[in-house]
Amino acid sequence: MTAASETVAAGNFTATRYALAGPVLITARRFGDHRGFFLETYSARDFAALGITDLFVQDNHSLSAQAGTIRGMHFQLAPRAQAKLVRVLRGAILDIAVDIRRGSPSYGQHVAAELSAANAHQLYVPVGFAHGFCTLEPDTEVAYKVTDTYAPDCDRGIAWDDPDLALPWPFEAEAVQLSDKDRRAPRLRDLPPAFEY
Ligand SMILES: Cc1cn([C@H]2C[C@H](O)[C@@H](COP(=O)(O)OP(=O)(O)O[C@H]3O[C@H](C)C(=O)[C@H](O)[C@H]3O)O2)c(=O)[nH]c1=O
């Protein structure tokens, strides 16, 4: 996983920022008892205390049947750019965010985090980052909040296997499940700049 830098707490949440400024790993406190468990998954008050004040306007949910399914790397162009808050309901993913802000000192660099139903981790992906994940188990379900609604005309992708990004996917190319759209996605260097630092 990518090196973390500082950790702060608010309510039932702990936030860990990365050396690569922007994305935030959030861990929710789980209250277990003989019935099972309870945990809060989002709190506008506590997330604001952690520095995440975005207004989320849409919730998404995907199921990927096979381990090794890669969905990404995706982003929406301005004025419909999206920040995302990603968590796993069932199974596990390697979740990745890539800095695509032109002029950023970390341009083209990524953070990677394992999110699972078991660890209750979430990844906050700010505007200016491409996002994608690889499932690590069959029948993995991912739920995520976004800060703008779906805009197909602004939907863009970057090749999951872009050699300039060298993303740490844990599956060999021949074992990866991809949508046709993701199979055809261009390399970052072949795209016009989408965001400025
Ligand atoms: C994203 C989205 C898709 N759709 C429709 C469009 C397609 O007919 C169908 C599947 O869409 P897509 O293949 O783009 O789904 P994913 O490959 O899971 O895309 C997502 O994958 C990565 C992980 C992301 O971060 C994005 O949120 C999102 O791009 O759902 C909608 O109706 N609304 C939406 O918000």
The ligand as a Tripos MOL2 file, in Angstrom:
@<TRIPOS>MOLECULE
LIG
   35    37     1     0     0
SMALL
NO_CHARGES

@<TRIPOS>ATOM
      1 C1        -20.7940    5.4810  -13.8000 C.3       1 LIG1
      2 C2        -22.2340    5.3960  -14.2500 C.ar      1 LIG1
      3 C3        -22.6360    4.5020  -15.2320 C.ar      1 LIG1
      4 N1        -23.9510    4.4630  -15.6080 N.ar      1 LIG1
      5 C4        -24.3240    3.4820  -16.6180 C.3       1 LIG1
      6 C5        -23.5810    3.6320  -17.9360 C.3       1 LIG1
      7 C6        -23.4230    2.2190  -18.4260 C.3       1 LIG1
      8 O1        -24.5190    1.8340  -19.2540 O.3       1 LIG1
      9 C7        -23.4430    1.3590  -17.1640 C.3       1 LIG1
     10 C8        -22.0610    0.8590  -16.7620 C.3       1 LIG1
     11 O2        -21.2100    1.9970  -16.7250 O.3       1 LIG1
     12 P1        -19.6600    1.7920  -16.6800 P.3       1 LIG1
     13 O3        -19.2670    0.6320  -17.5550 O.co2     1 LIG1
     14 O4        -18.9960    3.1350  -16.9390 O.co2     1 LIG1
     15 O5        -19.4330    1.3630  -15.1570 O.3       1 LIG1
     16 P2        -18.0160    1.2250  -14.4320 P.3       1 LIG1
     17 O6        -16.9950    0.6430  -15.3610 O.co2     1 LIG1
     18 O7        -18.2610    0.5640  -13.1400 O.co2     1 LIG1
     19 O8        -17.6000    2.7470  -14.1870 O.3       1 LIG1
     20 C9        -17.2630    3.2510  -12.9200 C.3       1 LIG1
     21 O9        -16.0100    2.7310  -12.6420 O.3       1 LIG1
     22 C10       -15.1190    3.4530  -11.8310 C.3       1 LIG1
     23 C11       -14.7870    2.6030  -10.6350 C.3       1 LIG1
     24 C12       -15.4750    4.8190  -11.4520 C.2       1 LIG1
     25 O10       -14.7910    5.4240  -10.6280 O.2       1 LIG1
     26 C13       -16.6080    5.5030  -12.0720 C.3       1 LIG1
     27 O11       -17.4910    5.9220  -11.0410 O.3       1 LIG1
     28 C14       -17.3680    4.7440  -13.0600 C.3       1 LIG1
     29 O12       -16.8470    5.1490  -14.3120 O.3       1 LIG1
     30 O13       -23.9730    2.1970  -16.1250 O.3       1 LIG1
     31 C15       -24.9050    5.2970  -15.0670 C.ar      1 LIG1
     32 O14       -26.0910    5.2450  -15.4520 O.2       1 LIG1
     33 N2        -24.5360    6.1870  -14.0930 N.ar      1 LIG1
     34 C16       -23.2330    6.2790  -13.6640 C.ar      1 LIG1
     35 O15       -22.9350    7.1030  -12.7640 O.2       1 LIG1
@<TRIPOS>BOND
     1     1     2 1
     2     2     3 ar
     3     2    34 ar
     4     3     4 ar
     5     4     5 1
     6     4    31 ar
     7     5     6 1
     8     5    30 1
     9     6     7 1
    10     7     8 1
    11     7     9 1
    12     9    10 1
    13     9    30 1
    14    10    11 1
    15    11    12 1
    16    12    13 2
    17    12    14 1
    18    12    15 1
    19    15    16 1
    20    16    17 2
    21    16    18 1
    22    16    19 1
    23    19    20 1
    24    20    21 1
    25    20    28 1
    26    21    22 1
    27    22    23 1
    28    22    24 1
    29    24    25 2
    30    24    26 1
    31    26    27 1
    32    26    28 1
    33    28    29 1
    34    31    32 2
    35    31    33 ar
    36    33    34 ar
    37    34    35 2
@<TRIPOS>SUBSTRUCTURE
     1 LIG1         1 GROUP 0 **** ****
